[in-house]
Amino acid sequence: MGDYKKFETRKRNPDPKTAVLLVIDMQNYFSSMGKPILPNINTTIGLCRSVSVPVIFTRHCHKSPSDYGMLGEWWNNDLIIDGTMEAELMPELGRKGGDKVVEKNTYSAFRGTGLEEYLVDRGIKEVIITGVMTNLCCETTAREAFVRGFRVFFSSDATATSTRELHEATLKNMAYGFAYLVDCKRLKDGFSVQKVN
């Protein structure tokens, strides 16, 4: 995590008994951003599985212009259309058959997806955010999780976006008011402590 420690206002480790890992939009459409963090994503997935933290993947896709919302206007209708190769999750991800996949059509994984109810029903109180893009879907999902009462952990090395500047801007804002920053090493150390107790 290195230089991101300077953004931190507080520290904490996730509680494996009440946490879930969200892997946001690691789809072929975003492969230029996603591929460089794939090793860290898969490491994070492995660490979470080792302490029985459930893993949920999100997939951003649009089925028709009726679900484009503001994204159509903002991105000149250059959107991820369901049923295309671009909409599929990257095959290199450490996915298992039983992993839940949540489909979404806006930046937030909570908006109109039933995710909040799903987590509440299972006693989940914490979310660990990984994936792409740091400053759009990851950040919006993290903010929504926070305002809905979930404790948020945001990965600095298993999230990515188009520029370092945008990535750092999100980490700064997350650490200031919404989330505890984590990375692969911190999760590994934190979960090791949990295993001992």
Residue frames as a rotation matrix with the C-alpha (Angstrom) as fourth column:
MET 1
0.575 0.818 0.000 0.00
0.818 -0.575 0.000 0.00
0.000 0.000 -1.000 0.00
GLY 2
-0.346 -0.914 0.210 2.98
0.917 -0.377 -0.130 2.24
0.198 0.148 0.969 0.60
ASP 3
-0.957 -0.216 0.196 2.21
0.201 -0.975 -0.093 5.88
0.212 -0.049 0.976 0.07
TYR 4
-0.162 0.971 0.178 -1.54
0.070 -0.169 0.983 5.47
0.984 0.172 -0.041 0.64
LYS 5
-0.117 0.072 -0.991 -0.97
0.950 0.299 -0.091 5.22
0.290 -0.952 -0.103 4.38
LYS 6
-0.945 -0.303 -0.122 -0.72
0.325 -0.909 -0.260 9.01
-0.033 -0.286 0.958 4.43
PHE 7
-0.539 0.813 0.220 -4.43
-0.305 -0.431 0.849 9.22
0.785 0.391 0.480 3.57
GLU 8
-0.212 0.509 -0.834 -5.55
0.598 0.743 0.301 7.12
0.773 -0.435 -0.462 6.53
THR 9
-0.164 0.224 0.961 -7.50
-0.650 -0.757 0.065 8.67
0.742 -0.614 0.270 9.37
ARG 10
0.176 0.215 0.960 -8.19
-0.899 0.432 0.068 5.38
-0.400 -0.876 0.270 11.18
LYS 11
-0.580 -0.460 -0.672 -7.32
-0.681 0.726 0.091 1.68
0.446 0.511 -0.735 10.97
ARG 12
0.101 0.599 0.794 -9.24
-0.783 0.541 -0.309 -1.54
-0.614 -0.590 0.523 11.49
ASN 13
-0.944 -0.311 -0.109 -9.34
-0.316 0.758 0.570 -5.13
-0.095 0.573 -0.814 10.24
PRO 14
-0.135 0.931 -0.340 -12.45
-0.778 0.113 0.618 -6.75
0.614 0.348 0.709 8.79
ASP 15
-0.350 0.152 0.925 -14.27
-0.708 0.603 -0.367 -9.34
-0.613 -0.783 -0.103 10.90
PRO 16
-0.914 -0.090 -0.396 -14.49
-0.365 0.611 0.702 -12.55
0.178 0.786 -0.591 8.83
LYS 17
-0.756 0.654 0.025 -17.65
0.535 0.640 -0.551 -13.58
-0.377 -0.403 -0.834 10.70
THR 18
0.214 0.909 -0.358 -19.65
0.494 -0.417 -0.763 -10.63
-0.843 -0.013 -0.538 9.39
ALA 19
-0.231 -0.409 -0.883 -17.81
-0.495 -0.732 0.468 -9.54
-0.838 0.545 -0.033 6.22
VAL 20
0.646 0.304 0.700 -18.35
0.476 0.557 -0.681 -10.11
-0.597 0.773 0.215 2.52
LEU 21
-0.535 -0.814 -0.225 -15.98
0.198 -0.381 0.903 -9.47
-0.821 0.439 0.365 -0.39
LEU 22
0.709 0.702 -0.070 -17.41
0.130 -0.228 -0.965 -7.53
-0.693 0.675 -0.253 -3.33
VAL 23
-0.519 -0.802 0.296 -15.52
0.461 0.030 0.887 -7.93
-0.720 0.597 0.354 -6.60
ILE 24
0.294 0.735 -0.611 -16.83
-0.003 -0.639 -0.770 -5.09
-0.956 0.228 -0.186 -8.72
ASP 25
0.864 0.348 -0.363 -17.17
-0.272 -0.284 -0.919 -5.34
-0.423 0.894 -0.151 -12.53
MET 26
-0.244 -0.966 0.081 -14.05
-0.475 0.192 0.859 -7.37
-0.845 0.171 -0.506 -13.36
GLN 27
0.641 0.630 0.438 -15.35
0.175 0.436 -0.883 -7.79
-0.748 0.642 0.170 -16.92
ASN 28
0.033 -0.638 0.769 -13.69
0.946 0.269 0.183 -8.11
-0.324 0.722 0.612 -20.31
TYR 29
0.712 0.322 0.624 -14.81
0.546 -0.813 -0.204 -4.54
0.442 0.486 -0.754 -21.14
PHE 30
0.892 -0.344 0.292 -12.46
-0.448 -0.755 0.478 -3.28
0.056 -0.558 -0.828 -18.42
SER 31
0.844 -0.530 -0.078 -9.59
0.535 0.841 0.074 -5.70
0.026 -0.104 0.994 -19.11
SER 32
0.193 -0.829 0.526 -7.00
0.328 -0.451 -0.830 -2.94
0.925 0.332 0.185 -19.73
MET 33
0.029 -0.115 0.993 -7.58
-0.788 -0.613 -0.049 -1.72
0.615 -0.781 -0.108 -16.15
GLY 34
0.773 0.478 0.418 -8.49
-0.635 0.573 0.519 -5.08
0.008 -0.666 0.746 -14.63
LYS 35
0.759 -0.474 -0.447 -5.61
0.198 0.822 -0.534 -7.26
0.621 0.317 0.717 -15.87
PRO 36
-0.189 -0.924 0.332 -2.87
-0.202 -0.295 -0.934 -5.41
0.961 -0.244 -0.131 -13.92
ILE 37
-0.345 0.081 0.935 -4.74
-0.928 -0.179 -0.327 -5.93
0.141 -0.981 0.137 -10.63
LEU 38
0.476 0.585 -0.656 -5.87
-0.532 0.786 0.316 -9.51
0.701 0.199 0.685 -11.34
PRO 39
-0.293 -0.620 -0.728 -3.11
0.278 0.673 -0.685 -11.05
0.915 -0.403 -0.024 -9.18
ASN 40
-0.959 -0.074 0.275 -4.14
-0.215 -0.440 -0.872 -8.84
0.186 -0.895 0.406 -6.24
ILE 41
-0.040 0.999 0.037 -7.84
-0.961 -0.049 0.273 -9.52
0.275 -0.024 0.961 -6.83
ASN 42
0.412 0.206 -0.888 -7.24
-0.216 0.969 0.124 -13.27
0.885 0.140 0.444 -6.86
THR 43
-0.676 -0.665 -0.316 -4.98
0.240 0.207 -0.948 -13.02
0.697 -0.717 0.019 -3.79
THR 44
-0.740 0.466 0.485 -7.73
-0.669 -0.583 -0.462 -11.09
0.067 -0.666 0.743 -1.99
ILE 45
0.309 0.863 -0.399 -10.34
-0.790 0.466 0.397 -13.67
0.529 0.193 0.826 -3.04
GLY 46
0.047 -0.386 -0.921 -8.08
0.156 0.914 -0.375 -16.47
0.987 -0.126 0.103 -1.75
LEU 47
-0.908 -0.399 0.129 -7.47
-0.024 -0.257 -0.966 -14.70
0.418 -0.880 0.224 1.57
CYS 48
-0.371 0.852 0.370 -11.20
-0.926 -0.370 -0.077 -14.17
0.071 -0.371 0.926 2.05
ARG 49
0.427 0.522 -0.738 -12.04
-0.497 0.817 0.291 -17.78
0.755 0.243 0.609 1.19
SER 50
-0.400 -0.695 -0.598 -9.40
0.138 0.599 -0.789 -18.97
0.906 -0.398 -0.144 3.70
VAL 51
-0.994 0.102 -0.026 -11.44
0.007 -0.179 -0.984 -17.41
-0.105 -0.979 0.177 6.53
SER 52
-0.519 0.835 0.181 -14.87
0.845 0.534 -0.040 -18.24
-0.130 0.133 -0.983 5.03
VAL 53
-0.403 0.388 -0.829 -15.71
-0.163 -0.922 -0.352 -14.71
-0.900 -0.007 0.435 3.90
PRO 54
0.326 0.590 0.739 -18.29
0.653 0.425 -0.627 -15.03
-0.684 0.687 -0.246 1.08
VAL 55
-0.768 -0.588 -0.254 -17.31
0.153 -0.553 0.819 -13.64
-0.622 0.590 0.514 -2.33
ILE 56
0.394 0.904 0.164 -19.84
0.535 -0.081 -0.841 -11.77
-0.747 0.420 -0.516 -4.49
PHE 57
-0.743 -0.599 0.299 -19.11
0.567 -0.325 0.757 -10.62
-0.356 0.732 0.581 -8.03
THR 58
0.238 0.810 -0.536 -20.91
0.035 -0.559 -0.829 -7.78
-0.971 0.178 -0.161 -9.77
ARG 59
-0.564 -0.293 0.772 -21.44
0.757 0.192 0.625 -7.52
-0.331 0.937 0.113 -13.49
HIS 60
-0.305 0.425 -0.852 -22.38
-0.219 -0.902 -0.372 -4.21
-0.927 0.073 0.368 -15.10
CYS 61
-0.874 0.025 0.486 -24.63
0.461 0.364 0.810 -4.66
-0.157 0.931 -0.329 -18.13
HIS 62
-0.478 0.742 -0.471 -27.45
-0.607 -0.666 -0.433 -3.05
-0.635 0.079 0.769 -20.05
LYS 63
-0.492 0.389 0.779 -30.29
0.490 0.863 -0.121 -4.99
-0.719 0.322 -0.616 -21.64
SER 64
0.096 0.526 0.845 -32.05
0.965 -0.256 0.050 -2.15
0.242 0.811 -0.533 -23.51
PRO 65
-0.538 -0.333 0.774 -32.04
0.293 -0.935 -0.199 1.67
0.790 0.120 0.601 -23.79
SER 66
0.508 0.812 0.286 -34.72
-0.041 -0.309 0.950 1.75
0.860 -0.495 -0.123 -21.07
ASP 67
0.869 -0.205 -0.450 -32.06
0.492 0.253 0.833 0.89
-0.057 -0.945 0.321 -18.47
TYR 68
0.074 -0.888 0.455 -29.29
0.714 -0.271 -0.645 3.24
0.696 0.372 0.614 -19.70
GLY 69
0.609 0.208 -0.765 -30.29
0.728 -0.530 0.435 6.04
-0.315 -0.822 -0.474 -17.32
MET 70
0.844 -0.328 -0.425 -27.81
-0.333 -0.941 0.066 8.93
-0.421 0.086 -0.903 -17.21
LEU 71
0.018 -0.909 0.417 -24.99
0.074 0.418 0.906 6.59
-0.997 0.015 0.075 -18.24
GLY 72
0.287 0.163 0.944 -26.19
0.903 0.281 -0.323 6.63
-0.318 0.946 -0.066 -21.85
GLU 73
0.962 0.104 0.254 -25.94
0.184 -0.932 -0.313 10.40
0.204 0.348 -0.915 -22.06
TRP 74
0.719 -0.695 0.005 -22.70
-0.419 -0.428 0.801 10.63
-0.554 -0.578 -0.599 -20.08
TRP 75
-0.230 -0.849 0.476 -20.78
-0.112 0.509 0.853 7.97
-0.967 0.143 -0.212 -22.04
ASN 76
-0.281 0.151 -0.948 -22.38
-0.908 -0.361 0.212 8.66
-0.310 0.920 0.239 -25.47
ASN 77
0.702 0.712 0.020 -24.10
-0.692 0.688 -0.219 5.26
-0.169 0.140 0.976 -25.38
ASP 78
-0.066 -0.764 -0.642 -20.74
-0.538 0.569 -0.622 3.44
0.840 0.304 -0.449 -25.27
LEU 79
0.164 0.312 0.936 -22.12
-0.980 0.156 0.120 0.96
-0.108 -0.937 0.332 -22.76
ILE 80
-0.881 -0.451 0.143 -21.66
-0.453 0.891 0.024 -2.69
-0.139 -0.044 -0.989 -21.81
ILE 81
0.001 0.933 -0.361 -24.44
-0.964 0.098 0.249 -4.62
0.267 0.347 0.899 -23.51
ASP 82
0.010 0.090 0.996 -25.59
-0.625 0.778 -0.064 -7.87
-0.781 -0.622 0.063 -21.91
GLY 83
0.814 0.320 0.485 -24.88
0.073 0.772 -0.632 -10.96
-0.576 0.550 0.605 -23.99
THR 84
0.769 -0.623 -0.143 -21.62
-0.362 -0.240 -0.901 -9.63
0.527 0.745 -0.410 -25.46
MET 85
0.317 -0.765 -0.561 -18.12
0.680 0.595 -0.428 -10.91
0.661 -0.246 0.709 -24.67
GLU 86
-0.463 -0.520 0.717 -17.33
-0.022 -0.803 -0.596 -7.51
0.886 -0.292 0.360 -23.13
ALA 87
0.243 0.691 0.681 -20.08
-0.757 -0.303 0.579 -8.04
0.606 -0.656 0.449 -20.54
GLU 88
0.727 0.043 -0.685 -18.66
0.197 0.943 0.269 -11.37
0.657 -0.331 0.677 -19.34
LEU 89
0.840 -0.480 0.253 -16.53
-0.398 -0.228 0.889 -11.62
-0.369 -0.847 -0.382 -16.20
MET 90
0.145 -0.883 -0.447 -12.84
-0.950 0.002 -0.313 -12.11
0.277 0.470 -0.838 -16.92
PRO 91
0.715 0.219 -0.664 -12.12
-0.207 0.973 0.099 -15.86
0.668 0.066 0.741 -17.13
GLU 92
-0.233 -0.929 -0.288 -8.91
0.150 0.258 -0.954 -15.55
0.961 -0.265 0.080 -15.06
LEU 93
-0.087 0.266 0.960 -10.86
-0.854 -0.517 0.066 -14.54
0.513 -0.814 0.272 -11.95
GLY 94
-0.942 -0.297 -0.155 -10.80
-0.161 0.809 -0.565 -16.97
0.293 -0.508 -0.810 -9.03
ARG 95
-0.188 0.963 0.194 -14.51
-0.969 -0.214 0.124 -17.69
0.161 -0.165 0.973 -9.24
LYS 96
-0.967 0.034 0.251 -16.31
-0.028 0.970 -0.240 -20.77
-0.252 -0.239 -0.938 -7.96
GLY 97
-0.705 0.707 0.064 -19.63
0.395 0.316 0.862 -22.18
0.589 0.633 -0.502 -9.09
GLY 98
0.018 0.787 -0.617 -21.51
0.983 0.100 0.156 -21.21
0.185 -0.609 -0.771 -5.96
ASP 99
-0.769 -0.375 -0.518 -20.39
0.501 -0.857 -0.123 -17.56
-0.398 -0.354 0.846 -5.96
LYS 100
0.342 0.929 -0.144 -23.22
0.689 -0.352 -0.633 -15.06
-0.639 0.117 -0.760 -6.27
VAL 101
-0.781 -0.466 0.416 -23.15
0.624 -0.572 0.532 -12.71
-0.010 0.675 0.738 -9.26
VAL 102
0.068 0.770 -0.634 -25.12
0.538 -0.564 -0.627 -9.47
-0.840 -0.299 -0.453 -8.96
GLU 103
-0.304 -0.095 0.948 -26.13
0.921 -0.283 0.267 -7.71
0.243 0.954 0.174 -12.18
LYS 104
0.041 0.285 -0.958 -26.29
0.538 -0.814 -0.220 -3.93
-0.842 -0.506 -0.187 -12.10
ASN 105
0.201 0.061 0.978 -26.90
0.959 -0.216 -0.184 -1.14
0.200 0.974 -0.102 -14.60
THR 106
0.808 -0.098 0.581 -25.51
-0.108 -0.994 -0.018 1.88
0.579 -0.048 -0.814 -12.78
TYR 107
-0.082 -0.972 0.219 -22.44
-0.507 -0.148 -0.849 2.73
0.858 -0.181 -0.481 -10.69
SER 108
-0.311 -0.008 0.951 -23.89
-0.948 0.078 -0.309 1.38
-0.071 -0.997 -0.032 -7.44
ALA 109
-0.815 -0.002 -0.579 -24.14
-0.109 0.983 0.151 -2.35
0.569 0.186 -0.801 -6.75
PHE 110
-0.839 0.517 -0.169 -26.96
0.303 0.186 -0.935 -1.53
-0.452 -0.836 -0.312 -4.31
ARG 111
-0.549 0.638 -0.540 -29.28
-0.647 -0.733 -0.207 0.31
-0.529 0.236 0.815 -6.68
GLY 112
0.311 0.853 -0.420 -32.20
-0.939 0.209 -0.272 -1.92
-0.144 0.479 0.866 -7.66
THR 113
-0.262 -0.532 -0.805 -30.24
-0.658 0.709 -0.255 -5.17
0.706 0.463 -0.536 -7.23
GLY 114
0.795 0.582 -0.169 -31.52
-0.244 0.563 0.790 -6.59
0.555 -0.587 0.590 -3.93
LEU 115
-0.076 -0.930 -0.359 -27.93
0.200 0.339 -0.919 -6.70
0.977 -0.142 0.160 -2.65
GLU 116
-0.522 -0.128 0.843 -28.70
-0.681 -0.532 -0.503 -4.87
0.513 -0.837 0.191 0.60
GLU 117
0.478 0.798 0.368 -31.50
-0.875 0.392 0.286 -7.29
0.084 -0.458 0.885 1.53
TYR 118
0.677 -0.294 -0.674 -29.32
-0.009 0.913 -0.407 -10.26
0.736 0.282 0.616 0.58
LEU 119
-0.404 -0.914 0.042 -26.52
0.017 -0.054 -0.998 -9.08
0.915 -0.402 0.037 2.89
VAL 120
-0.363 0.342 0.867 -28.82
-0.888 -0.409 -0.210 -8.14
0.283 -0.846 0.452 5.78
ASP 121
0.699 0.694 -0.172 -30.57
-0.635 0.713 0.295 -11.55
0.328 -0.097 0.940 5.60
ARG 122
0.550 -0.577 -0.603 -27.17
0.359 0.816 -0.453 -13.23
0.754 0.033 0.656 6.07
GLY 123
0.858 -0.153 -0.490 -26.06
0.456 -0.209 0.865 -11.05
-0.235 -0.966 -0.110 8.97
ILE 124
-0.028 -0.891 0.454 -23.39
0.947 -0.169 -0.273 -9.26
0.320 0.422 0.848 6.91
LYS 125
0.752 0.248 -0.611 -22.24
0.514 -0.801 0.307 -6.01
-0.413 -0.545 -0.730 8.53
GLU 126
0.110 -0.822 -0.558 -19.03
-0.268 -0.565 0.780 -5.29
-0.957 0.064 -0.283 6.60
VAL 127
0.943 0.109 0.313 -18.10
0.264 0.325 -0.908 -5.08
-0.201 0.939 0.278 2.92
ILE 128
-0.093 -0.986 -0.137 -14.62
0.166 -0.151 0.975 -5.27
-0.982 0.067 0.177 1.40
ILE 129
0.837 0.466 -0.286 -14.51
-0.126 -0.343 -0.931 -3.45
-0.532 0.815 -0.229 -1.95
THR 130
-0.390 -0.902 0.182 -12.27
0.103 0.154 0.983 -4.54
-0.915 0.402 0.033 -4.84
GLY 131
0.167 0.433 0.886 -12.49
0.861 0.373 -0.345 -4.23
-0.480 0.820 -0.311 -8.64
VAL 132
-0.892 -0.406 0.198 -12.98
0.444 -0.706 0.553 -1.46
-0.085 0.581 0.810 -11.20
MET 133
0.007 -0.788 0.615 -13.31
0.411 -0.559 -0.720 1.44
0.912 0.258 0.320 -11.61
THR 134
-0.625 -0.369 -0.688 -11.94
0.758 -0.075 -0.648 2.81
0.187 -0.926 0.327 -8.34
ASN 135
-0.951 0.085 -0.299 -13.61
0.023 -0.941 -0.338 6.21
-0.310 -0.328 0.892 -8.72
LEU 136
-0.510 0.824 -0.247 -16.92
-0.706 -0.237 0.668 5.16
0.492 0.515 0.702 -10.30
CYS 137
0.321 0.753 -0.574 -18.51
-0.271 0.654 0.706 1.81
0.907 -0.071 0.414 -9.42
CYS 138
-0.215 -0.456 -0.863 -16.18
0.708 0.536 -0.460 0.94
0.673 -0.710 0.208 -6.52
GLU 139
-0.974 -0.213 0.070 -16.49
0.121 -0.761 -0.638 4.36
0.190 -0.613 0.767 -4.92
THR 140
-0.378 0.905 0.194 -20.25
-0.736 -0.421 0.530 4.69
0.562 0.058 0.825 -5.46
THR 141
0.305 0.449 -0.840 -20.86
0.096 0.863 0.496 1.20
0.948 -0.232 0.220 -4.06
ALA 142
-0.515 -0.583 -0.628 -18.63
0.704 0.130 -0.698 1.98
0.489 -0.802 0.343 -1.05
ARG 143
-0.924 0.198 0.328 -20.43
-0.301 -0.905 -0.301 5.25
0.237 -0.377 0.895 -0.33
GLU 144
0.000 0.991 -0.131 -23.83
-0.664 0.098 0.742 3.59
0.748 0.086 0.658 -0.62
ALA 145
0.061 -0.050 -0.997 -22.72
0.487 0.873 -0.014 0.76
0.871 -0.485 0.077 1.66
PHE 146
-0.856 -0.475 -0.206 -21.60
0.421 -0.407 -0.811 3.30
0.301 -0.780 0.548 4.25
VAL 147
-0.731 0.607 0.311 -24.84
-0.645 -0.764 -0.023 5.31
0.223 -0.217 0.950 4.21
ARG 148
0.247 0.823 -0.512 -26.81
-0.482 0.563 0.671 2.05
0.840 0.081 0.536 4.46
GLY 149
0.663 0.066 0.746 -24.99
-0.749 0.044 0.661 1.20
0.011 -0.997 0.078 7.68
PHE 150
0.887 -0.442 -0.130 -22.31
0.420 0.892 -0.166 -1.24
0.190 0.092 0.978 6.53
ARG 151
0.480 -0.845 -0.237 -18.70
-0.217 -0.376 0.901 -0.90
-0.850 -0.381 -0.363 7.69
VAL 152
0.997 -0.053 -0.058 -16.60
-0.052 0.101 -0.994 -0.45
0.059 0.993 0.098 4.56
PHE 153
0.171 -0.979 0.111 -13.08
0.078 0.126 0.989 -1.66
-0.982 -0.161 0.098 3.77
PHE 154
0.945 0.156 -0.289 -11.63
-0.234 -0.298 -0.925 -0.38
-0.230 0.942 -0.245 0.49
SER 155
0.478 -0.799 0.365 -8.68
0.682 0.599 0.419 -2.08
-0.554 0.049 0.831 -1.21
SER 156
0.498 -0.397 -0.771 -5.91
-0.456 -0.876 0.156 0.20
-0.737 0.274 -0.617 -2.43
ASP 157
-0.523 -0.818 -0.242 -4.13
-0.668 0.216 0.713 -2.50
-0.530 0.534 -0.659 -4.46
ALA 158
-0.767 0.343 0.542 -7.08
0.521 0.826 0.214 -4.57
-0.375 0.447 -0.812 -5.76
THR 159
0.548 0.823 -0.151 -8.93
0.486 -0.460 -0.743 -1.62
-0.681 0.334 -0.652 -7.29
ALA 160
-0.626 -0.760 0.176 -8.01
0.585 -0.309 0.750 0.27
-0.516 0.572 0.638 -10.45
THR 161
0.621 0.751 -0.225 -9.13
0.339 -0.516 -0.787 3.05
-0.707 0.412 -0.575 -12.75
SER 162
0.837 -0.179 0.518 -7.89
0.512 -0.083 -0.855 5.00
0.196 0.980 0.022 -15.77
THR 163
0.203 -0.817 0.540 -5.34
-0.079 -0.564 -0.822 7.23
0.976 0.124 -0.180 -14.00
ARG 164
-0.413 -0.476 -0.776 -3.33
0.747 0.311 -0.588 7.21
0.521 -0.823 0.227 -10.78
GLU 165
-0.938 0.056 0.341 -4.67
-0.175 -0.928 -0.329 10.67
0.298 -0.369 0.881 -9.97
LEU 166
-0.023 1.000 0.015 -8.30
-0.696 -0.027 0.717 9.49
0.718 0.006 0.696 -10.03
HIS 167
0.200 0.005 -0.980 -7.38
0.392 0.916 0.084 6.37
0.898 -0.401 0.181 -8.04
GLU 168
-0.697 -0.582 -0.418 -5.67
0.616 -0.189 -0.765 8.43
0.366 -0.791 0.490 -5.34
ALA 169
-0.702 0.514 0.492 -8.50
-0.519 -0.843 0.140 10.98
0.487 -0.157 0.859 -5.21
THR 170
0.347 0.860 -0.374 -10.93
-0.338 0.487 0.806 8.19
0.875 -0.153 0.459 -4.34
LEU 171
0.015 -0.394 -0.919 -8.61
0.703 0.657 -0.270 6.63
0.711 -0.642 0.287 -1.75
LYS 172
-0.907 -0.362 0.215 -8.22
0.154 -0.760 -0.631 10.04
0.392 -0.540 0.745 -0.12
ASN 173
-0.354 0.869 0.345 -12.00
-0.768 -0.481 0.424 10.55
0.535 -0.115 0.837 0.07
MET 174
0.367 0.461 -0.808 -12.68
0.017 0.865 0.502 6.99
0.930 -0.198 0.310 1.19
ALA 175
-0.312 -0.608 -0.730 -10.14
0.752 0.311 -0.581 7.21
0.581 -0.730 0.360 4.03
TYR 176
-0.903 -0.043 0.427 -11.43
-0.139 -0.912 -0.387 10.61
0.406 -0.409 0.817 5.07
GLY 177
-0.540 0.768 0.345 -15.09
-0.835 -0.434 -0.340 9.77
-0.111 -0.471 0.875 5.47
PHE 178
0.365 0.839 -0.403 -16.22
-0.909 0.415 0.042 6.33
0.202 0.351 0.914 4.33
ALA 179
0.908 0.001 -0.419 -13.83
-0.071 0.986 -0.151 3.40
0.413 0.167 0.895 4.53
TYR 180
0.497 -0.807 0.319 -10.84
-0.336 0.159 0.928 1.75
-0.800 -0.569 -0.192 6.13
LEU 181
0.437 -0.422 -0.794 -8.09
-0.866 0.043 -0.499 1.26
0.245 0.906 -0.346 3.55
VAL 182
0.507 -0.326 0.798 -6.74
-0.199 0.856 0.477 -2.27
-0.838 -0.401 0.370 3.15
ASP 183
0.154 -0.418 -0.895 -4.44
-0.971 0.106 -0.216 -4.10
0.185 0.902 -0.390 0.77
CYS 184
0.495 0.055 -0.867 -3.40
-0.204 0.977 -0.055 -7.73
0.844 0.204 0.495 0.30
LYS 185
-0.518 -0.797 -0.311 -0.75
0.158 0.268 -0.950 -7.59
0.840 -0.542 -0.013 3.04
ARG 186
-0.728 0.271 0.630 -3.01
-0.667 -0.495 -0.557 -5.92
0.161 -0.825 0.541 5.57
LEU 187
0.406 0.902 -0.149 -5.82
-0.854 0.432 0.291 -8.40
0.327 0.010 0.945 4.90
LYS 188
0.238 -0.403 -0.884 -3.40
0.037 0.913 -0.406 -11.31
0.971 0.064 0.232 5.22
ASP 189
-0.805 -0.591 0.053 -2.05
0.017 -0.111 -0.994 -9.98
0.593 -0.799 0.099 8.53
GLY 190
-0.470 0.708 0.527 -5.52
-0.876 -0.449 -0.178 -9.10
0.111 -0.546 0.831 9.82
PHE 191
0.542 0.700 -0.465 -6.97
-0.658 0.697 0.284 -12.49
0.523 0.152 0.839 8.96
SER 192
-0.186 -0.689 -0.701 -3.96
0.124 0.691 -0.712 -14.28
0.975 -0.219 -0.044 10.52
VAL 193
-0.874 -0.079 0.480 -4.71
-0.423 -0.363 -0.830 -12.54
0.240 -0.928 0.284 13.81
GLN 194
0.057 0.990 0.132 -8.36
-0.991 0.040 0.129 -13.66
0.122 -0.138 0.983 13.52
LYS 195
0.366 0.062 -0.929 -7.32
-0.297 0.953 -0.053 -17.28
0.882 0.296 0.367 12.93
VAL 196
-0.656 -0.712 -0.252 -5.22
0.061 0.283 -0.957 -17.29
0.752 -0.643 -0.142 16.10
ASN 197
-0.713 0.405 0.572 -8.02
-0.700 -0.449 -0.555 -15.93
0.032 -0.796 0.604 18.31
